[in-house]
């Protein structure tokens, strides 16, 4: 009998602990809406952060809580947006397809060098010492943006500038963050006219440093004053929707080609 007491004691303790665990599970269990897992599974799992959240799971939690819109995942596109809306029983927001656009035409040939750069071959490293180009606003040509793109939508062209494959671009914004000179912006694909320059130097100085630089001559702003202005020695599009089609030929009379139509990459599918 003395031998059985420890067995009974351990059995009783095991039962007590088991009941305690069951009670704790019941009382402390955190309810998770099954829609979170449902939506998370359909997301692309790129974890690119384009939605503004830490990853796809975080976005799924936010959209179920009503903190994010159904169209918040630019990588997923219309299909994912519609799936999320159906899962939540709401109307899907309109998805506006966007793409990255480069605001620079400072090619190897157009932008003059100020010296030879022998440091680490990255844009950030070159930018720290001012770069090897005379223009302090333009592309540094080392391709940090292309390396940052997780969708193979960017490559360095023969002229030294990054080229966007708009058919692959998801507007995740990685290139925007990677460029130390803030030369990338995310635009609606439908926007065909952009300013291909970021230089705020005076016209004469800009032209000496890069033959494709904006010289603030005002041809574009006079052609379409309600949509384009000259600000800080640089053309600026205030509202693309106000650019009338018949005004585009006048805008494209820019003597340095620093504003005009986007030309799609010939390698796009």
C-alpha positions in Angstrom: 0.0 0.0 0.0 2.9 2.4 0.8 4.1 1.9 -2.7 0.8 3.0 -4.2 0.5 6.3 -2.4 3.1 8.0 -4.5 1.3 6.7 -7.6 -2.0 8.1 -6.4 -0.4 11.4 -5.4 1.3 11.9 -8.8 -1.9 10.9 -10.6 -3.9 13.4 -8.6 -1.3 16.1 -9.3 -1.3 15.3 -13.0 -5.1 15.6 -13.1 -5.0 18.9 -11.1 -2.4 20.4 -13.5 -4.4 19.2 -16.5 -7.5 20.8 -15.3 -5.5 24.0 -14.5 -4.2 24.0 -18.1 -7.6 23.5 -19.6 -9.0 26.3 -17.4 -6.1 28.7 -18.4 -6.6 27.9 -22.0 -10.3 28.6 -21.8 -9.8 31.9 -19.9 -6.7 33.2 -21.6 -7.3 32.0 -25.2 -7.0 34.9 -27.7 -9.7 34.7 -30.3 -8.5 35.1 -33.9 -10.9 35.7 -36.7 -10.6 32.9 -39.2 -10.8 35.4 -42.0 -7.2 36.5 -41.1 -5.8 33.2 -42.0 -8.1 33.0 -45.0 -6.9 36.3 -46.4 -3.3 35.7 -45.4 -3.2 32.5 -47.5 -4.3 34.4 -50.7 -1.7 37.2 -50.3 1.5 36.9 -52.4 3.7 36.5 -49.3 6.2 38.9 -50.8 6.5 40.7 -47.4 7.6 43.8 -49.4 6.0 46.3 -47.1 4.2 48.2 -50.0 0.9 48.0 -48.1 2.5 49.9 -45.2 2.6 46.9 -42.8 5.4 44.7 -41.7 4.4 41.8 -43.9 1.5 40.0 -45.5 0.2 38.6 -42.2 0.2 42.0 -40.6 -1.8 43.4 -43.5 -4.3 40.6 -43.3 -4.9 41.3 -39.6 -5.2 45.1 -40.4 -7.7 44.6 -43.2 -9.9 42.3 -41.2 -9.9 44.9 -38.3 -10.9 47.6 -40.8 -7.6 49.4 -40.4 -6.5 48.8 -44.0 -8.4 49.0 -47.3 -9.1 45.9 -49.5 -7.0 47.3 -52.3 -4.0 47.8 -49.9 -1.9 45.1 -51.5 -0.4 46.5 -54.8 1.3 43.2 -55.5 -1.9 41.2 -55.5 -3.7 43.5 -57.8 -7.4 43.3 -58.7 -7.8 39.6 -58.1 -6.5 39.7 -54.5 -8.5 42.9 -53.8 -11.7 41.2 -55.0 -11.0 38.1 -53.0 -10.5 40.1 -49.8 -13.7 42.1 -50.4 -15.7 38.9 -51.0 -14.2 37.4 -47.8 -15.2 40.4 -45.8 -18.6 40.9 -47.5 -17.8 44.4 -48.6 -17.4 46.3 -51.9 -13.9 46.2 -53.4 -12.1 49.5 -53.7 -11.0 50.5 -57.2 -7.5 49.4 -57.9 -5.3 51.9 -59.8 -2.4 50.2 -61.3 0.8 52.1 -60.5 4.4 51.8 -61.5 7.8 53.2 -60.6 9.0 56.1 -62.7 12.5 57.6 -62.8 12.9 61.3 -62.8 16.3 61.6 -64.4 17.8 61.4 -67.9 21.4 61.9 -66.8 22.9 59.1 -68.9 26.6 58.4 -69.1 26.8 60.5 -72.2 24.5 63.3 -71.1 25.7 63.9 -67.5 29.2 65.2 -67.1 31.7 63.7 -64.7 33.4 65.7 -62.1 36.1 63.1 -61.4 36.7 59.3 -61.0 35.0 57.4 -58.2 37.1 54.5 -56.9 35.0 53.7 -53.8 32.4 51.1 -53.0 30.2 50.6 -56.1 26.9 51.5 -54.5 24.7 54.6 -54.9 24.6 55.2 -51.2 28.4 55.1 -50.8 28.9 57.4 -53.8 26.2 59.8 -52.6 28.0 60.3 -49.3 30.9 62.0 -51.0 28.7 63.8 -53.6 28.9 61.3 -56.4 31.1 61.4 -59.5 28.7 63.5 -61.6 28.7 67.3 -61.7 24.9 67.3 -61.1 24.2 66.7 -57.4 20.6 65.7 -58.1 20.9 63.0 -60.7 21.3 59.3 -61.0 24.6 57.8 -59.7 24.4 54.7 -62.0 25.4 52.0 -59.5 22.0 50.2 -59.5 21.0 50.1 -55.8 17.4 50.4 -57.0 17.7 47.4 -59.4 19.2 45.2 -56.6 16.5 46.2 -54.2 13.6 45.2 -56.6 12.2 41.8 -55.5 10.2 41.3 -58.7 12.9 41.6 -61.4 11.2 44.8 -62.7 14.3 46.9 -62.8 17.6 46.6 -64.6 20.5 48.9 -65.5 20.3 50.0 -69.1 23.2 50.4 -71.5 23.1 54.2 -71.0 23.7 53.8 -67.3 20.2 54.5 -66.1 17.8 52.1 -64.4 15.0 50.8 -66.7 11.6 49.9 -65.3 9.7 46.9 -66.8 6.2 48.2 -66.1 4.6 44.9 -66.9 6.5 43.4 -63.9 6.5 46.4 -61.6 4.1 46.0 -58.6 4.7 49.5 -57.2 6.1 48.0 -54.0 8.2 51.1 -53.4 11.5 49.3 -52.8 13.3 51.3 -55.4 11.9 54.5 -54.0 13.5 53.7 -50.6 16.7 52.5 -52.2 17.5 55.6 -54.2 19.6 58.1 -52.0 18.6 60.9 -54.4 14.8 60.3 -54.4 14.6 59.9 -58.1 11.8 57.4 -58.1 8.1 58.0 -57.7 5.1 55.8 -58.0 2.7 57.0 -60.7 -0.5 55.6 -62.2 0.4 53.7 -65.4 -2.1 55.9 -67.2 0.1 59.0 -66.6 2.2 59.3 -69.7 3.8 62.7 -69.1 6.5 63.2 -66.4 9.4 65.4 -65.7 12.7 63.6 -66.3 14.8 65.8 -64.0 15.2 66.7 -60.4 17.9 69.4 -60.6 17.1 72.6 -58.8 20.2 74.4 -60.1 19.7 77.4 -62.3 19.1 76.7 -66.0 22.5 77.7 -67.3 24.3 75.7 -64.6 22.1 72.7 -65.0 22.6 72.6 -68.8 26.4 72.7 -68.4 26.3 69.7 -66.1 23.7 67.7 -68.0 22.4 68.3 -71.5 19.1 66.7 -70.6 18.5 68.9 -67.5 15.5 71.1 -67.0 16.5 74.7 -67.6 13.2 76.2 -66.3 12.6 77.9 -69.7 8.8 77.7 -69.1 7.7 76.3 -72.5 5.8 73.5 -70.8 4.1 75.7 -68.2 3.0 78.2 -70.8 1.6 75.4 -72.9 -0.5 74.1 -69.9 -0.4 76.6 -67.0 -3.3 75.0 -65.2 -1.3 71.7 -64.9 2.4 72.6 -64.9 4.4 75.3 -63.1 8.1 76.2 -62.7 9.2 75.9 -59.1 12.7 76.0 -57.7 14.1 76.1 -61.2 12.3 73.0 -62.2 9.1 72.1 -64.0 6.5 70.5 -61.8 3.3 68.7 -62.8 0.6 69.8 -60.4 -2.3 67.8 -61.9 -1.7 65.3 -64.7 -5.4 65.1 -65.4 -5.5 68.7 -66.5 -3.0 68.1 -69.3 -5.2 68.1 -72.4 -4.1 65.8 -75.2 -3.8 68.6 -77.7 -1.3 70.4 -75.4 1.1 67.4 -75.3 2.9 68.3 -78.6 3.5 71.8 -77.2 4.9 70.4 -73.9 7.2 68.1 -75.9 8.9 71.1 -77.5 11.1 71.1 -74.4 14.6 71.9 -75.7 16.3 69.5 -73.4 13.7 66.7 -73.4 13.4 66.9 -69.7 9.6 66.6 -69.8 7.6 64.4 -72.1 6.0 61.0 -72.7 7.1 57.8 -71.1 8.6 55.4 -73.5 7.9 51.8 -72.5 10.8 49.3 -72.1 11.2 47.3 -75.3 11.9 44.2 -73.3 8.4 44.2 -71.7 6.2 41.2 -72.4 
